[in-house]
Amino acid sequence: MSGHDSSTRLALLGGTPVRDKAWPQWPARGPAEERAVLVALREGDWGGFPLPNERSATFAAAFADRHDCDHALCVANGTVSLEVALQAMGVEPGAEVIVPAYTFEATASAALFAGCVPVFADIDPETWCIDVESAAALVTERTQAIVPVHLAMTVADLDAIGAFAETHGLAVLEDCAHAHGARWRGRGVGSWGDAGSFSFQSSKLMTAGEGGIVTTSDETVLDRLHALVNCGRQRPGAAEPAAVIGHNYRMTDLQAAILEVQLDRLDRQHEIRAVNARRLRAAIENIDGLSNLRIDDRVTTQAIYQFVFRFDSEAFAGLDRDTFVATLAAEGVPADGRFYESLPVSELLRPDPARYPAWSKAHARSPAAHCPNAERAAYRESVWLPHQLLLGTESDVDDIVEAMLKVQGSAADLAGLESTEVERLRQARSAR
Ligand SMILES: Cc1ncc(COP(=O)(O)O)c(C=O)c1O
């Protein structure tokens, strides 16, 4: 038990949390969403068929325009959007697809669902997006595509990726699940590769609960997408028939009604988050043991899905990252540490010869190499704060900073605690 008074005694150890006030709610919603859903509900045309249904078509056109693409097609979620985009880009079953090691499983599993072999490149230690040099070492005659992920609050180096893809004749699919409205050198993400894939799952910067969209400016890709998403049916006016057995991956028009409103809100929310993120980054610069990721100057509009920073246990009396995160959360600042795994060592992604023969064969030939930068980020350094924490005021940001400083000031009180004890304390606190 520490000799601290109640203002420095950690909430995890029974002290008073820095904050017990609610954070801005997510999804943000209001009368505009209510009206949009009610209108769609009363009209009765709820589904996604015929594809594209009216609202999905209007929304997709606006979303494509916002991202400087000629076309977009709404789909059921941001996993199938990756899967169909790879197929529509002409990436063949059995082909190798380079993905970053540090991302959500779907970036890799979508390649598997398309019958491809995901191959893991390490990440840049400063941005945590795919490292093109690491990718270059993985190219074989079987490589057909690269899938950069615009991670958390930044954009992968699209110039380097474009040059790399051109040199090796690869297709580029941007995974923009975190990056609605972001721009690289003034141009929308999702317009730099052959296609872009976005998610509208509940936590994302625009959401209809679930949903996804593929952006492209290539009409052939669009024609194939239609067939793949709509049970093999041809896009009206398709230039050439795409003979594929498709799925039903359509989005409903009820979802599109909500997303039209969410798109209208996006720019204003970006501005609020940007102001608050600047304040938080400046504070982090002054906290020993915490550091910011590099945001490239070519990111001209930043989309902040999660505010991510690095943690160094040495400056926190040797606390490990997971204990830091649990302690911060107990102080009233929702935070996550192991938000993503390093996929080559993730238990979730084990080759299964019956389901994924191409991947299993490739894995037997050359098992996925360790990616040290991804492992450091995933298991030791990364701290993720959800974006809605930045949708409030300066004083909300100051609460986050105060909690960080409090944890640092009293970190020694937790020294030597086993992770099971930390978990017990965490559960006891959340049960209160
Ligand atoms: C980087 C990334 N890619 C793909 C996805 C998959 O999106 P969804 O959850 O809509 O299937 C996500 C969602 O969490 C993601 O974060």
The ligand as an ORCA input file, in Angstrom:
! r2SCAN-3c Opt
* xyz 0 1
  C      -7.173     -2.647    -40.981
  C      -8.506     -3.328    -41.070
  N      -8.802     -4.003    -42.197
  C      -9.983     -4.618    -42.349
  C     -10.936     -4.575    -41.366
  C     -12.198     -5.354    -41.553
  O     -13.345     -4.579    -41.505
  P     -14.748     -5.203    -41.005
  O     -14.702     -5.301    -39.545
  O     -15.741     -4.191    -41.494
  O     -14.905     -6.510    -41.677
  C     -10.691     -3.857    -40.205
  C     -11.753     -3.771    -39.168
  O     -11.618     -3.778    -38.018
  C      -9.435     -3.225    -40.027
  O      -9.147     -2.562    -38.923
*
